[in-house]
């Protein structure tokens, strides 16, 4: 009996976690799917504001003006000021005149890119990643725990041949794609998450990670396959890590511009932009919830077991299996969708994101933004579809202090039906007691049923459980 009780406890923990995944930190698809099922019309659309925080725009503008032979990237300093790495005093003077801080470095962006190209041309070693570290003026190569001594030695020889500004480091854990996700979308191959809602002017889509499933994958909004959400119609993985899931109804529904972060709370997404090194960012996912961290590198390359992905955002935001495809954002600006990484939210780690601007450009889609959420950033789109318009680039000036950075303006999660789902009621803090009773009864039934199965049946069930829920 003691052995039986231990197994029951393990199942209680597992199924409690599953319930939390389903009703925890939901993505934009939560409101979208609810709006679709209730017949709610799509929200009005506004033009997309394609700009990030002022400091990232200022740094990128200075780098573009001075050129990659005289600069080596930009970042946000601890005081919120824009810092630009330059290779000569004349470039430094121009940066200071623009109101930013100049940092003299030895190696230009051209040299850093050449080093990265040499690493890409070398024989591939799964479990390695590299990124141009602007703040140290180096290229950092990381090798996870799966890389053997021979693999480490091969990469070390390549790094040594490039020069001393290429540094080798060991990373915690393994670099894996974070399959599963935030608001669950399920297919025969597993579970992933919705990132942001986008449109091409004719129909609406979910932008998510490319490794979630190939073109043609059918996605459902529930584990029983009763509610077909849509199907994957385009994507890229490896190489990139993005895909489009077309809504079966053609429309995302009400609240498509809100990213839900749990507890009925959401963040209104008002535009899309490019991340900057040193920027404070936020990620939401059903496994680990809402977490924040810092962008540590851009144009990162990761050699996943499934293939190599380039052009990623590297961050200190933690993530775990179950967070894949979920959104990265800051101050209401969409920045990326979760690709993969190493570590977890207990010990920390590294997480990589597919930039949304690059994905949307490749797919020919635009972020769905409601007219009410535009503010001064844009206007209402004409009927018949969204139109894209870019606001003028903001004047270079300091970014907000890091402590003042937030995910974005709060917004209620709307578009739901009049009655909450069973799982939502079970996980509502106001109904913990009744919820636990119902959950306990379900668990007892499940355990009893599984105990009367043969070993073969139990193994088959585990295989099905793994395929369905990761």
N, C-alpha and C positions, 0 to 999 in steps of 0.2 A: 504493500500500500504506500509506503514511503516513496518508492520509486515512481509509482503512479502519480502521487501528488506533485513530485518534482516535474514530471512531464506536463502535467496540467498547468503548473505555474509558468513553464516556458511557453506554452501555447497562449496563456492569458497575456503574457508580455508581448508576444508576436502579434496577436490580433488586436490588442490595444494600440500598438504602433500603426497597424494598418488603418484602424479607424481614425487615428490622428492624421495619417497621410491624406485620407479622403476629405477630411473637413478642416484641415489646418490652413496653412498659408496658401490660398488659392490664387491662381493667375487670372489674367484677363478673360480667359475662357470661361471662368465661373459665371460671370455676369452674361457673357455672350451666349453660353449654352442655355442658361435659364431664360434669357430673352427669346431665344429661338423656340424653346418648348412652349412658352406662354403666348406666342404669337405677337410679341411686342415689336413694333416697328423699329427699324435701325435708327441709331442716333443721328442727328444732323452732323455733317462732317465739315471740318474747317481745313484751311490750307495748313500744310505742315511747316512748322518752324524748324529749320535745320541749323541749329547752332547749339553749342555747349556753353559752359560757363565762360565768363569774359576772359579769365586768365588762359585757359586752353586756346581760345581763339587768338589771343594776343601772341602767345608763344609760337603757334603754328604760322601766324602771319609773318613774324620776324624771321623765322627759319626759311620760309618760302622766299622772302625778299632777299635774304643774304646768300642763299644757296647752300647746297650740301657739302661743298668743298670748304666752306668757311664756318660751318656750324656742325653741331653734333647732338641735336635734339634740344628739347625744352621740357621743363617740369614746373610744378608748383612748389615753392619753398614752404618751410614750416610756418612762416609768417603770412602765407597766402600770396606772396608776390610771385610774378612770373620770373623764372630763371632760364637763361638761354646759354648753352655751351657754345663757345666760339673759339676759333683757332688763331686769331690775330687781334691786335689792339685796335685796328680800324673798325673791325666788326664789333668789338666790345663797346667802342664809343657810340656806334649807331644804336646798339641795344640800350645803352644808358639814356641816350637822348629820347628814346621811345618810352622811357619810364620803367623799364624792366632791369633786372639784375643780370650782369654778364659774368660768366665763369670761363676763364681761359683753360683750354684743354689741349692735349697733345694730338689726339686722333680725331679726324673729321668723320662726318656721317658716311662719306664715301668709303673710308677705311673700315668702319664698322659693318657696313653693308657687304663689302668685299669679303670680310671675315665670315659673315653669316652665309654667303654664297659658297664659300669653300667648304664650310661644314655641311651644307646641303648636298654638295657634290660628292662628299665622302661616302663610303659604304654605310648604309643605314644601320643604326643600332637602336632597336626598340627599347623604350624606357628612358630615352634621353630627350632633352629639350634645351633650347638656347634662346636668349633674348639679348637685345642691345640695351645695356644698362647705362642710360644717359648720365645719371648722377655720379657714377664712378668712371665713366668714359671707357667702359670695357664691354666685351661680349662674355656673358656668363653662360657656361654649359653645365646643366644639371643632369645627373644620372640617378635614377631611382633604385630601389632595392633589388629589382630584377636584373639589373645590368651586371654581368659577370666580370671577373677580373680581366678576362681577355677583351671584353667589350670596352671596359674602362681604359685599358691600355691602348686600344685602337683609337679611341676618341682623344686620348691624351696626346698621342703622336700627332694627330691632325692639329690639335690646339697648339702644341709646341711649335709646329711648322709655320703657323700663322704669325705668332708673336706673343710677347708677354702680356698684351692687353686682353688675351683670351684666357679666362679663368675657369677651371674645372671645380665643380662642387657636387657633393652627394645630397640628394633630396630625400625627405621622409616618405615612406610608403611607396606606392606605385602610381605612375601616371596612367589613369584610366578614364575612358569616357564615362560621364555620370548618367548612364542610362537609367531610366525611371523618371520621376519628375514632380513638379509642383501640383497644379491642378491636373489630376491624372487624365491622360488620354491613352487608351488601351488599344493594342493590336495583337495579332496572333504572335508576334515576335517579342512582345513585352510591353512595358509601360514607359511613357515619356511625359513631357510637360509642355504646356502652352507657354510661349514667351510673350509676344506682342501681337495685337491684331493689326493687320495691314490690308490694303486694298489696291487693286489695279484700275479702279474706276468702274469696273463691270461687275466684279464679285469680291467677296471678302475671304481672307485667309488667316491662318495662324502661322506666324513665323516662329520656328523652333529649330532645334539642332538637327543637322543633317544625318548624324549617326543614329538618330532615332528609328529610321526606317527608310528603305528605298522607295523610289517612285512607284505608285500603285498600292502602297500600304493603306489598308482601311482602318480607321480609328473610331473608337466608341467612347461614349461618355460614362459608361458603367462597366462593371466586371462581368455582367451577364450578357453583354452584347445586345441589349434591348434598344439602346439609343445610339444610332450611327451618327457620329459627329462629322466625318468627312474623310477625305483620302489625300494622300501625298501626291502632288502633281508636279513638283519640281524640287530640286535640291542639289547639293554638292557635298560629297564626303567620300574618301579623304580629299586632301587639297585644301578645301574649305570645310566649314561645318555648319551648314544652314539648309533648311528645307521649308516648303510651303505646304500646309494642309488646307485644302479648300473645303469650306463649310458645305455640308450636303444641301442646306437650304439656300446657299448663296450669300447669306448675310450673317454678320457677326452678332447682331442684336444690340439691345440697350446696354449702356455702360461699357462699351468696347474700348473706351479710352482710359479705363481705370484698372490699375493693377491692385488686386486685393492682397492684403498682407496679414489676414487673419482677424478674428473677432469682429467681423463686419466692417472693418476699417480698410481703406484703400488709399492709393496714391494716384492722383490724376497725371497722366502722361501728356505733356504738352508739345513735345517735339523730339527730334532725334539729333544726336551729335557724336563727335569723336571724343574718346577719353584722352586724358593727359596724365603723364607720369606725376605722381604725388597727389592726384585727385582722390578725395574721399568718395567712395561709391557704396551702393547697397545692392544686395542680391536677395531674392525671395525664393524659397523652395519648400515643398511639403515635408521633406525629410528633416531638415534642420531649421526651418523657419526663416525669419528675416535676420540677416547678418550684414555687417559693414566691414570695410577694410580700405586698403589703399592700392591704387594702380602703381605697380613697380616696373612695368616695362611694356613696350609696344612692339608690334611686328614679331611676336614670339613664334617659334617653331616647336612643335611637339611631335615626337615619334611614338604615337600610340601603337599598341599591338595590332590594331586594325589598319593602320596606315599613318602617313605623315600629314599634319595640318599646319599651315603657315598663316602669318598675318594676324595672330591672336593677341588679345589683351591679357597681360599677366597681372595678377592681383594677389593680395594677402587675404582676400575674403575666403572664409572656409566654405566647403561644400562636401556633400556626401552622396553616395549612390542614392538616387531618388530626386536629385536636384537638377538633372540634366534638362537643357532647353529653357530653363527658367530665366527671367529677365534680370539684367544689370542696369541700374539707373541711378541718377543723382539729380536732386533739385527738379524732379519731374522730367528730366531728359533721358530718353532711352539710349543706352550705350551698347549693350551687347546681349547675347543669349549664352547660357552656360554650356561650355563644351566639355571640359574635363579637368583633371588635376590630380593632386596627391594629398595625403593626410586626411584629417577629418575635423569636426568642430569641437573636439575635446582636446586634441593636441595641437591643432592648427595645421596649416598646410598652404599649398599654392593652388589657385584655380585659374583656368584660362577661359576666355570668352571670345566668341565670334563677334566682331564689330557689326552693329546693325546697319550702319551706313553702307558698308561694303556689300552686305547681304542684300539690302533693298535695291541697290544700284544694279547688282547682277541679276536680280529676279524681276526688275521692272515694277516694283510695288512701292507704296507710300504708307507711312504710319497713319492709322485712323485716329483723328483728333476731333473731338466735338467742338462745335462753334463756341459753346459756353466756356470751354476750357482754354480758348486761345488767348484771351486777354488782349494785350497790345501786340501779340506776336503774329496775328494773322486774322483773316476774316472768314466769313461763312462761305462755304463752297456753293457753287450753283447746284440746283437740283440735277440729279442724274449721275452724280459721282463726285469723288473728291478730286481736287486739283492741288498740285504741289507748287508752293512758292517759298522762296527762301528770304528770310528777313535780312536786312543789311547787316554786315558784320559789326559787332559792337566795338566801340572804341577801346583800345588797350588800357586796362587799368587793373588794379589788384583784385584778386578773387576774395570771396568772404573768408574769414578766419575758419580754420578747419572745424573748430568746435561749433560753428554756426551752420555748417552744411547739414542739410536734411534730405530725406528721400524725395520730398516734393510736397505740394499742397495736398492736404487730406481731402478725401472724398468718400461718401458712403458707397458701399457695394450695392448696386441696384440691379434690377432686371430679374430678380428672383420671382418664383411663384408665390402664391399666398401662403402655402404651407411649406415649412422647412422639411428637408430630407430627414430620414431616420438617423443617419450618421451625424448630421448637424445637431439634432436634438440630443443625441447621446453625448456629444462632446461639448455641449453648451454648459458653462460653469454653473448656470442656474438650475440645471437638471442633472447634476452629476450623480445623485443618489439613484433616481429612476433609471438613468442611463446605464449605470453599473449593474443594476439588477437585470436589465434586458440583456446586456452584454454577457453577464455571467451565465444566464440561462442558455444563451446561444453557444457559449463556450462548452458548457457541460454536454449539450447535445452533440456538438462537433466532436469532442473527445470520445464520447461513448460510441459514436458512429465509426470513428477511425480505429478504435480498439478492436472492433469486430471484423475489421478488414484483414485480409491476408497480407503477408510481407510484400508480395508482388503488387497488390493494390495500393498499399501505402507508398511504395516507391513511385508508382505511376502518378499518384496524387501529388507527391512532392515535385515531380518533374513538371506537372501542369501548373502547380503553384508558382514554381520558379519562372516558368515562361510567362505567366500572367502578371506577376507582381514583382519580379526582379528579386 
